[in-house]
Amino acid sequence: MIYYISDTHFGHRNILKMDGRPFSTIEEMDDELIQRWNKRVTNEDDVYILGDFAFRNGKTASWYLKQLKGRKHLIIGNHDQVTIQDKQAVEYFTSIEKMSLINDQNQTVSLCHFPVAEWNGKRRGGYHVFGHLHCRRDTVYEFMSQFNNALNAGCMINGYRPVTLDELMENNLRFRQEMHKTVSEE
Protein backbone atom coordinates (compact mmCIF):
# COMPACT_ATOMS: atom_id res chain seq x y z
CA MET A 1 0.00 0.00 0.00
CA ILE A 2 1.12 3.57 -0.66
CA TYR A 3 0.43 6.30 1.88
CA TYR A 4 0.99 10.07 1.95
CA ILE A 5 1.50 12.61 4.75
CA SER A 6 3.09 16.03 5.10
CA ASP A 7 3.88 18.73 7.60
CA THR A 8 3.98 16.50 10.66
CA HIS A 9 6.40 18.95 12.29
CA PHE A 10 7.35 16.42 14.97
CA GLY A 11 8.60 18.24 18.06
CA HIS A 12 7.58 21.73 16.91
CA ARG A 13 5.83 23.44 19.83
CA ASN A 14 4.61 26.48 17.89
CA ILE A 15 2.81 24.30 15.36
CA LEU A 16 0.13 23.51 17.95
CA LYS A 17 -0.93 27.17 17.92
CA MET A 18 -0.14 27.90 14.28
CA ASP A 19 -2.35 25.08 12.95
CA GLY A 20 -4.81 25.01 15.83
CA ARG A 21 -3.93 21.34 16.36
CA PRO A 22 -6.13 19.49 18.85
CA PHE A 23 -3.34 18.52 21.25
CA SER A 24 -2.53 19.98 24.66
CA THR A 25 1.22 19.44 24.45
CA ILE A 26 3.86 18.65 21.86
CA GLU A 27 4.45 15.33 23.61
CA GLU A 28 0.78 14.44 23.18
CA MET A 29 0.93 15.42 19.50
CA ASP A 30 4.09 13.40 18.86
CA ASP A 31 2.69 10.33 20.63
CA GLU A 32 -0.60 10.56 18.78
CA LEU A 33 1.06 11.00 15.38
CA ILE A 34 3.26 7.95 16.02
CA GLN A 35 0.31 5.84 17.21
CA ARG A 36 -1.95 6.83 14.29
CA TRP A 37 0.88 6.15 11.81
CA ASN A 38 1.70 2.71 13.20
CA LYS A 39 -1.95 1.72 13.55
CA ARG A 40 -2.37 1.65 9.78
CA VAL A 41 1.09 1.35 8.20
CA THR A 42 2.94 -1.97 7.98
CA ASN A 43 6.63 -2.44 7.26
CA GLU A 44 5.68 -3.52 3.72
CA ASP A 45 3.98 -0.19 2.96
CA ASP A 46 5.52 2.87 1.32
CA VAL A 47 4.94 6.22 3.02
CA TYR A 48 5.69 9.41 1.09
CA ILE A 49 6.44 12.21 3.54
CA LEU A 50 5.90 15.41 1.59
CA GLY A 51 8.18 17.57 3.67
CA ASP A 52 8.52 19.22 7.04
CA PHE A 53 8.89 15.98 8.97
CA ALA A 54 10.40 17.43 12.17
CA PHE A 55 11.22 21.00 13.11
CA ARG A 56 12.72 22.84 16.09
CA ASN A 57 12.46 19.76 18.22
CA GLY A 58 14.42 18.58 21.23
CA LYS A 59 14.75 15.06 19.82
CA THR A 60 16.56 13.98 16.68
CA ALA A 61 14.59 13.09 13.55
CA SER A 62 15.99 9.56 13.85
CA TRP A 63 14.32 9.24 17.28
CA TYR A 64 10.96 9.61 15.53
CA LEU A 65 11.84 7.70 12.36
CA LYS A 66 12.96 4.54 14.16
CA GLN A 67 9.50 4.29 15.74
CA LEU A 68 7.55 4.62 12.49
CA LYS A 69 6.62 1.62 10.36
CA GLY A 70 6.96 1.43 6.60
CA ARG A 71 9.43 2.29 3.89
CA LYS A 72 9.76 6.03 4.27
CA HIS A 73 10.37 8.34 1.30
CA LEU A 74 11.14 11.97 2.03
CA ILE A 75 10.15 14.68 -0.41
CA ILE A 76 12.21 17.56 0.96
CA GLY A 77 10.33 20.49 2.43
CA ASN A 78 11.53 23.90 3.54
CA HIS A 79 12.07 22.68 7.14
CA ASP A 80 13.95 19.44 6.43
CA GLN A 81 17.56 20.67 6.32
CA VAL A 82 18.42 19.42 9.81
CA THR A 83 16.81 16.04 9.04
CA ILE A 84 18.72 15.47 5.79
CA GLN A 85 22.02 16.54 7.39
CA ASP A 86 21.56 13.94 10.14
CA LYS A 87 23.34 10.77 8.93
CA GLN A 88 21.35 8.56 11.31
CA ALA A 89 18.03 9.98 10.12
CA VAL A 90 18.98 9.59 6.47
CA GLU A 91 19.46 5.85 7.03
CA TYR A 92 15.73 5.47 7.80
CA PHE A 93 14.68 6.76 4.38
CA THR A 94 14.35 4.55 1.31
CA SER A 95 14.62 7.69 -0.83
CA ILE A 96 15.12 11.42 -0.41
CA GLU A 97 14.20 13.72 -3.29
CA LYS A 98 13.03 17.26 -3.97
CA MET A 99 10.35 16.00 -6.35
CA SER A 100 9.23 12.58 -7.47
CA LEU A 101 6.94 10.96 -9.99
CA ILE A 102 5.33 7.67 -8.97
CA ASN A 103 2.53 5.37 -10.06
CA ASP A 104 -0.26 4.67 -7.58
CA GLN A 105 -3.39 2.74 -8.54
CA ASN A 106 -2.41 3.07 -12.20
CA GLN A 107 -2.35 6.85 -11.79
CA THR A 108 0.58 9.18 -12.37
CA VAL A 109 1.30 11.05 -9.13
CA SER A 110 3.68 14.03 -9.02
CA LEU A 111 5.06 14.67 -5.54
CA CYS A 112 6.48 17.95 -4.26
CA HIS A 113 6.38 19.65 -0.87
CA PHE A 114 5.30 22.87 -2.55
CA PRO A 115 2.11 23.16 -4.61
CA VAL A 116 2.91 23.71 -8.28
CA ALA A 117 0.66 25.07 -11.02
CA GLU A 118 1.67 22.48 -13.65
CA TRP A 119 2.64 18.86 -13.12
CA ASN A 120 3.38 15.79 -15.20
CA GLY A 121 0.13 14.25 -16.46
CA LYS A 122 -2.10 17.10 -15.22
CA ARG A 123 -4.11 17.27 -18.43
CA ARG A 124 -4.43 13.47 -18.57
CA GLY A 125 -5.84 13.16 -15.06
CA GLY A 126 -2.53 12.72 -13.23
CA TYR A 127 -2.40 13.82 -9.62
CA HIS A 128 -0.22 16.31 -7.78
CA VAL A 129 0.24 15.59 -4.07
CA PHE A 130 1.81 18.38 -2.05
CA GLY A 131 2.16 19.82 1.45
CA HIS A 132 3.31 23.20 2.74
CA LEU A 133 -0.13 24.87 2.87
CA HIS A 134 -1.17 23.20 6.14
CA CYS A 135 -4.82 24.25 6.45
CA ARG A 136 -4.37 27.79 5.16
CA ARG A 137 -7.06 29.52 3.18
CA ASP A 138 -5.23 32.04 1.05
CA THR A 139 -4.71 32.82 -2.63
CA VAL A 140 -2.47 29.77 -3.15
CA TYR A 141 -5.12 27.54 -1.55
CA GLU A 142 -7.83 29.17 -3.72
CA PHE A 143 -5.78 28.60 -6.85
CA MET A 144 -4.95 24.96 -6.05
CA SER A 145 -8.51 24.15 -5.00
CA GLN A 146 -9.59 24.70 -8.60
CA PHE A 147 -7.97 21.37 -9.49
CA ASN A 148 -9.62 18.20 -8.19
CA ASN A 149 -6.41 16.30 -8.94
CA ALA A 150 -4.25 18.61 -6.76
CA LEU A 151 -4.24 17.08 -3.27
CA ASN A 152 -2.95 18.52 0.00
CA ALA A 153 -1.30 15.78 2.10
CA GLY A 154 -1.13 17.99 5.20
CA CYS A 155 -1.63 15.82 8.27
CA MET A 156 -4.01 18.36 9.77
CA ILE A 157 -6.64 17.78 7.06
CA ASN A 158 -5.99 14.03 6.88
CA GLY A 159 -6.61 12.92 10.46
CA TYR A 160 -2.97 13.29 11.56
CA ARG A 161 -2.06 10.00 9.87
CA PRO A 162 -0.74 8.74 6.55
CA VAL A 163 -3.56 8.27 4.03
CA THR A 164 -4.08 6.57 0.68
CA LEU A 165 -4.68 8.36 -2.62
CA ASP A 166 -8.42 7.64 -2.35
CA GLU A 167 -8.49 9.04 1.18
CA LEU A 168 -6.58 12.12 0.03
CA MET A 169 -9.26 12.73 -2.60
CA GLU A 170 -12.08 12.34 -0.04
CA ASN A 171 -10.38 14.47 2.63
CA ASN A 172 -9.47 17.26 0.20
CA LEU A 173 -13.02 17.37 -1.15
CA ARG A 174 -14.41 17.58 2.39
CA PHE A 175 -11.86 20.28 3.33
CA ARG A 176 -12.78 22.33 0.24
CA GLN A 177 -16.49 22.01 1.03
CA GLU A 178 -15.88 23.11 4.64
CA MET A 179 -13.75 26.05 3.50
CA HIS A 180 -16.31 27.20 0.94
CA LYS A 181 -19.10 26.81 3.50
CA THR A 182 -17.13 28.92 5.99
CA VAL A 183 -16.48 31.59 3.35
CA SER A 184 -20.16 31.77 2.40
CA GLU A 185 -21.13 32.13 6.09
CA GLU A 186 -18.74 35.06 6.62
N, C-alpha and C positions, 0 to 999 in steps of 0.2 A: 504494500500500500504506500502511496505517496501522500505526505502531509505538508502543510504550509503554516508558517507563523512568522510574525515580525514584531519588532519593537517590544520585546519582553523587558528590556532594561533591568535585568536582574541586579539587585542591590542598590538601585537608584532611588534614594529617599524622596527627592523632589517629584518623581514621576507620579507618586500617589496623588499629590495635589494637582499637578499639571493635567493629568488625564481624568481626574475625579475617580480613581480606581477604588473599588469597594473593599479595601483592606485597611485595617487599623494601623498596621506597622509594616515596614519593609520585610521583616522576618515572616510575617503572615503571608504577604504577597509571594515571596520567594518559595515558601513551603507549598502554597496552593498551586503555583505555576508548575512546580516539580511534580506534585501529586497528579494534577490534571493531565500533564504530559504523559507520565508513565502509566496512567490508567488506560490510555488508548493506544499508545505506540508500543510496538514490539521491537526486538533487536533486528528483525528482518525488514523493518519499514525504513523508508527514506523520509527524512524531515528536512525541508528547505527552510532555513532561517533567513528571512529577507531583511537582515540587518538589525543593528542596535540590540545585540544579544545581552550585553552587560555594560553598565556604565556607572562610573563614580561609586564603585562598591568597595566594601572592606574585604571582600573575599576575591580570590582569583577566578577568572572565567573557568579555569579547569576544575575548580571546586564544584561549580554548577554542572559543567559538561559531563563529568564522570558519573553523575547521578542520573542523567537523562538517557533513556533508551533510544535505540534507532541509529541508523547511519545518518550522521548530521552533515549537511551541506550549508556552508555559510555564503550568502550573497552579501558582500561587504556594504555596511551602512556607514553613515557619517560618524557614528560613535563606536566603531569597532577597531580603532587603531591599537588600543592597549591589548585587546584580545588577540589580534593577528601578530603582535610582536611577542606574545607569550608562547615560547616553544612548547611548553606542556599543553596549553590549550589547543594549539594547532594540531597536535597529535590526535585529538578527539574528532577532527573533521575529516570526512571522506573527500571533500573538495572545498576550496575557497576561491571564489570568483567575484568579480565586480558585476557581471551580468552572466546569464546562462539561458540556454534554450533547451527545453526538455520536451518529452512526449509523455502525456498523462491521459489515459483513457482515449487513446487515438486522437488527442488534441495537441496542437502545438502550443506550448506555454513559454512565454518570454518572462524571465525573472530579473528584477532589478529592485534595489531598495527604494529608489526614487521613481515616482510615476513619470512615465514618458508619453508623449503625444502620439508617437508612431512606434509600432513594434512589428516584428516578423510575424506574418500571417494575419495581421489585423483585419484586412479586407476579406480574408477567407475564413473568418470565424475563430482565428487563433486568439488565445487569451494572454493577457498581461497581468501578472501577479506582482504586487509591489507592497511597500510599507511606507514609512516616513510620515504619513499624514496623521497617524494616530486616529483620533475621532474628530479631527478638525472639520469645520464647515466654513471654508473660505473659497476664494476664486479657483484655486487648484482643485479642491474637492468638487466644486460645481462643474468645472471643465471635465474632470475624469468621470463624474457620475453620468455623463452623456453616453458613455460606452458600457453596455451590459457585459462586455467581455474584458473590462478593466476591473480587477478585483483587489481590494485592500485586504492584505493578510494581517493587519494589525490585531494583536491579541485582544485588545479591548473591545473589538466588535465581533470577535470570534470565540467568546466564552473563555478567554485566557487559556487556550489550549491549541495544539496543532489541529488543523482541520483539512478535510479532503477538498478537492476541486469542487465537487457538488455542494459541499457545505459552505465553501467560500461564496458560491453563487447565491445560495439561499440567504446567508448572513448579510451579504452586500445588498441584496434586494431589500431585505427587511430594514437595514440601516438607512438606505436611501428613502424608503417610505416613511420611516420615523423622522428623518431630517426634513423631508418636504412637508410632513404634517406639522412639525414644529414651526417651520417657516410660515405656513399658512395661518397658524394660530397667532403669530406675533403681530 
